[in-house]
């Protein structure tokens, strides 16, 4: 059996475990956005009341939840776990189709804390990230073939990214910035010259972005007509303290480093196991002639890194004026995975990681997969233990889902559809009733922000 396929199966199993056990049977890990996503999904199926929140988040993710709930009959919360696992499989499929030579290291790049947290939770990033990665692979593939076809495909992908998260409205800017970065770095590295083809490539991406903006602009105008705000609510928060803002940003971007450390650990472990059969000094791939390193010849390296950096810059700028609760893992990881893909493509070009995998004996290969599975499934638990030991606050992930569901249904089960219930605020454990009983209106105490 193909060992890369087995590796993909193990990575999918890790994600399935964290999504279903940690998120569904282990704990009811829902933040404010999660509850509203699920209420939106129920509303789309005609099961809930119109509480004016439909415009606060794009329609994409709730539509996916609603579709799964409508077809399977599962609770919308459990449906979100299927989305998490499904999107992991979609990413692995993209890695296999567009970067088969780097598949081994790209698959390993998914086994990290931020990725597992996102797939464990009920968040739009479950769909936004694969859409953004697909956009990256398709645009980085070049400007060959029918011009009308590629512009149409790129425009559709831009709109798709937007429909999963409003920040996707900046996707054309990220793509154009990434292309410019690719051209500049390629020229500096001596592997790329700016020619008519590149200019046409840049112009086509810009045109596709403008077409997408026409649709997205209409969507935002409809939001404004319905709610008074382009994105359904006021998101600007001025007057932030510069010192605390800088500290939070440094801490947030610093946390992203752990993803690269964990990836380096998986690759180092694989190299150590393969070292005996490959030889101590074995490194596949020689320095290329005429270029500093052969990995610089792959323009996708610069494109993905450039797109990730553009995303970072966008989120950093928005955090200075936006009412983000935290510039945490879910907001930054889409940019991080783009950078990880770019670096992984470069490493795969330089080192034969796939060859390492194939060189392992059956016993060592099984041992590697066992360590990967056990460690991967316990990354979240390990982080919580370390945080408790260091005295760092731990986000309360609540009670097991089924237990929480029974408690709230028992408490509010007698309420008639359309009734109004008042909760203490967003920190109230009863807030989860918002997705279990979407037919109830949720009211907040006077002065309490609903978001």
SEVORO-528143 format. One record per residue (C-alpha): x, y, z. Coordinates in steps of 0.5 Angstrom, whole numbers. Each point is the difference from the previous one (the first is absolute). Last residue first. Example, Ala and Ser with C-alpha at 12.3 -4.5 7.8 and 13.67 -1.06 7.14 Angstrom:
2
R       x       y       z
R      27      -2      14
R      -2      -7       2
***
This chain:
451
R       x       y       z
R     -42      80      41
R      -7       2       3
R       3       5       4
R      -3       1       7
R      -3       7       2
R      -6      -3       2
R       0      -7       1
R      -1      -5      -6
R      -5      -3      -4
R       0      -6      -4
R      -7      -1      -4
R      -2      -8       0
R      -1      -4      -6
R       8      -1      -1
R      -1      -5       6
R       6      -4       0
R       4       6      -3
R      -1       5       5
R      -1      -5       5
R       8       1       0
R      -1       7       4
R      -2      -4       6
R       7      -1       2
R       0       8       1
R       7       3      -2
R      -4       4      -6
R      -5       3       5
R      -5      -1       6
R      -5      -4      -4
R      -7       3      -2
R      -5      -5      -3
R      -5       3      -5
R      -5      -5      -3
R      -1      -1      -8
R      -1      -8       1
R      -3      -1       7
R       5      -1       6
R      -1      -7       3
R       6      -3      -2
R       4       6       3
R       3      -4       6
R       0      -7      -2
R       2       2      -7
R       6       4       3
R       2      -6       5
R      -1      -5      -6
R       5       4      -5
R       5       1       5
R       1      -7       2
R       0      -2      -8
R       5       5      -1
R       5      -2       6
R       1       6       5
R       3       7      -2
R       7       2      -4
R       2       5       6
R       6       3      -4
R       6      -1       5
R       3       6       3
R       8      -1       1
R       2      -3       7
R       6      -3      -3
R      -2      -7       2
R      -7       2      -3
R       2       2      -6
R       5      -6      -1
R      -6      -5       1
R      -5       4      -5
R       6      -1      -5
R       0      -7       1
R      -7      -1       0
R       0       3      -7
R       6      -3      -3
R      -3      -7       3
R      -2      -3      -7
R       6       3      -4
R       4      -4       5
R      -3      -7       0
R      -1       1      -8
R       7       2      -1
R       3      -5       4
R      -4      -5      -2
R       2       2      -8
R       7       0       2
R       0      -7       3
R      -4      -3      -6
R       5       3      -5
R       6      -3       5
R      -3      -7       0
R      -1       0      -8
R       7       3      -1
R       0       7      -2
R       3       2      -7
R      -7       2      -3
R      -1       6       6
R       8       2      -1
R      -2       0      -8
R      -6       4       1
R       4       5       4
R       5       1      -6
R       3       6       3
R       1       7      -4
R      -6       0      -4
R      -4      -3       5
R       3       5       5
R      -2       6      -5
R      -7      -3      -1
R      -1       0       8
R       2       7       0
R      -5       2      -4
R      -5      -4       3
R       2       2       7
R      -1       7      -2
R      -7      -1      -3
R      -2      -4       7
R       3       6       4
R      -5       5      -4
R      -6      -4       1
R       3      -1       7
R      -1       7       2
R      -7       1       2
R      -2      -7       3
R       7       0       4
R      -1       7       4
R      -1       7      -2
R      -4       0       6
R      -7       3       2
R       0       4      -7
R      -4       7       0
R       4       2      -6
R       4       6      -1
R       8      -2       2
R      -2      -7      -1
R      -2       2      -8
R       7       2      -1
R       3      -7       3
R      -5      -4      -4
R       2       3      -6
R       7       0       1
R       0      -8       2
R      -5      -1      -7
R       6       3      -4
R       5      -4       4
R      -4      -6      -2
R      -1       2      -7
R       8       1      -1
R       1      -6       3
R      -4      -4      -5
R       2       4      -6
R       8      -1       2
R      -1      -7       1
R      -4      -1      -6
R       5       3      -5
R       4      -7       1
R       7       2      -3
R       2       2       7
R       0      -7       3
R       6      -1      -5
R       4       4       4
R       5       6      -2
R      -2      -1      -7
R       5       0      -6
R       1      -8       1
R      -4      -3       5
R       2      -2       7
R      -1      -7       1
R      -6      -4       2
R      -1      -6       5
R       4       1       6
R       4      -6       3
R       5       2       5
R      -1      -5       5
R      -2      -6      -5
R      -7      -1      -3
R      -2      -7       3
R       3       3       7
R      -3       7       0
R      -7      -2      -2
R      -2       0       8
R       3       6       1
R      -2       3      -6
R      -7      -1       2
R       1       2       7
R       3       7      -3
R      -6       1      -5
R      -5      -1       6
R       4       5       4
R       0       5      -5
R      -7       0      -1
R      -1       1       7
R       5       6       0
R      -3       3      -6
R      -7       0       4
R       3       2       6
R       2       7      -3
R      -7       2      -1
R       0       1       7
R       5       6      -1
R      -5       3      -5
R      -6       1       6
R       5       2       5
R       3       5      -4
R      -7       3      -2
R      -2      -1       7
R       6       4       3
R      -1       6      -6
R      -7       1       2
R       1       0       7
R       5       6      -1
R      -4       3      -5
R      -6       1       4
R      -6      -1      -4
R      -4       7      -2
R      -4      -3      -6
R      -5      -6       0
R      -2      -1      -7
R      -5      -6      -1
R      -7       3       0
R      -4      -6      -2
R      -3      -3      -6
R       6       0      -5
R      -2       6      -4
R      -4       3       6
R      -7       3       0
R      -3      -7       1
R      -4      -1      -6
R       2       5      -5
R       7      -1       3
R       0      -7      -1
R      -3       1      -7
R       6       4      -2
R       5      -5       3
R      -3      -5      -5
R       1       5      -6
R       7       2       2
R       2      -8       0
R      -3      -1      -7
R       3       6      -3
R       7      -2       4
R       0      -6      -3
R       0       3      -7
R       6       5       3
R       4      -6       2
R      -1      -4      -6
R       3       6      -4
R       6       1       5
R       2      -8      -1
R      -1       1      -7
R       5       6       0
R       5      -3       4
R       0      -6      -4
R       1       4      -7
R       6       4       4
R       3      -7       1
R      -1      -2      -7
R       3       7      -3
R       6      -1       4
R       3       1       7
R       6      -5       0
R       0      -6       5
R       6      -4       3
R       5       5       2
R      -1       0       7
R      -2       7       0
R      -4      -1      -6
R      -4      -5       3
R      -1       4       6
R      -3       6      -3
R      -4      -5      -5
R      -3      -4       6
R      -1       7       5
R      -4       3      -6
R      -4      -7      -1
R      -1       0       8
R      -3       7       0
R      -4      -1      -6
R      -3      -6       4
R      -1       3       7
R      -3       6      -4
R      -5      -4      -3
R      -1      -4       7
R      -2       7       3
R      -8      -2       0
R       2      -6       3
R       0       4       7
R      -8      -2       0
R       1      -7       1
R      -3      -6      -4
R      -3       4      -5
R       6       4      -1
R       4      -6      -2
R      -5      -3      -5
R       0       7      -3
R       7       0      -1
R       0      -7      -3
R      -6       2      -5
R       4       5      -2
R       6      -4      -1
R      -4      -5      -4
R      -3       5      -5
R       7       3      -1
R       3      -7      -1
R      -6      -2      -5
R       0       7      -4
R       8       0      -1
R       0      -7      -3
R       6      -4       2
R       6       2       4
R       0       6       5
R       4      -4       6
R      -1      -5       5
R       1       5       5
R      -7       2      -1
R      -3      -7       1
R       5      -2       6
R      -2       6       3
R      -7       0      -1
R      -1      -7       2
R       4       2       7
R      -5       6       1
R      -6      -5      -1
R       3      -5       5
R       1       5       5
R      -7       4       0
R      -3      -7       0
R       2      -2       7
R       2       7       2
R      -8       1       0
R       1      -2       7
R      -4      -6       4
R       6      -2       4
R       4      -7       0
R       3       2      -7
R       2       7       2
R       4      -3       6
R       3      -6      -4
R       3       5      -5
R       2       5       6
R       4      -5       4
R       3      -4      -6
R       0      -6      -4
R      -2       3      -7
R       7       1      -2
R       1      -7       0
R      -4      -1      -6
R       4       6      -3
R       6      -4       1
R      -2      -6      -3
R      -3       3      -6
R       6       4      -2
R       0      -4      -7
R      -7      -1       0
R      -1       8       0
R      -6       2      -4
R      -4      -7       0
R       2      -3       6
R       0       7       4
R      -7       1      -2
R      -2      -6       2
R       3       1       7
R      -4       6       0
R      -6      -3      -2
R       1      -5       6
R       1       5       5
R      -6       4      -3
R      -4      -7       1
R       2      -1       7
R      -2       7       2
R      -7       0      -3
R      -1      -6       3
R       1       3       7
R      -5       6      -2
R      -5      -5      -2
R       0      -2       8
R      -1       7       2
R      -6       0      -6
R      -3      -6       3
R       0      -6      -5
R      -6       0      -5
R       5      -3      -5
R      -3       4      -6
R      -2       6       3
R       5       1       6
R       5      -1      -6
R      -3       5      -4
R      -1       5       6
R       7      -1       2
R       3       2      -7
R      -5       6       0
R       2       2       7
R       7       1      -3
R      -1       3      -6
R      -5       6       2
R       4       5       2
R       0       2       7
R      -3       6       4
R      -6       0      -6
R      -4      -6       3
R       0       3       7
R      -7       4      -1
R      -3      -5       5
R      -4      -3      -5
R      -3      -6       4
R       2      -7      -1
R      -2      -7      -4
R       0       2      -7
R       6      -3      -2
R       3       6      -2
R      -1       2       8
R       3      -6       2
R       6       2      -3
R       0       7       2
R      -1      -3       7
R       6      -4      -1
R       4       5      -2
R      -2       4       6
R       2      -5       5
R       7      -1      -3
R       1       8       0
R      -1       0       7
R       5      -5       2
R      -2      -8       0
R       4      -5       3
R      -5      -5       3
R       5      -5       2
R       3      -7       0
R      -6      -3      -5
R       0       5      -5
R       6       4       0
R       5      -4       3
R      -3      -6      -2
R      -3       1      -7
R       5       6      -3
R       6      -3       4
R      -1      -7      -2
R      -2       2      -7
R       6       4      -1
R       5      -5       3
R      -3      -5      -5
R       1       4      -6
R       7       1       2
R       0      -8       0
R      -3      -1      -7
R       4       5      -3
R       6      -4       3
R      -3      -6      -3
R      -1       3      -7
R       8       3       0
R       2      -7       2
R      -4      -3      -7
R      -2      -7       2
***
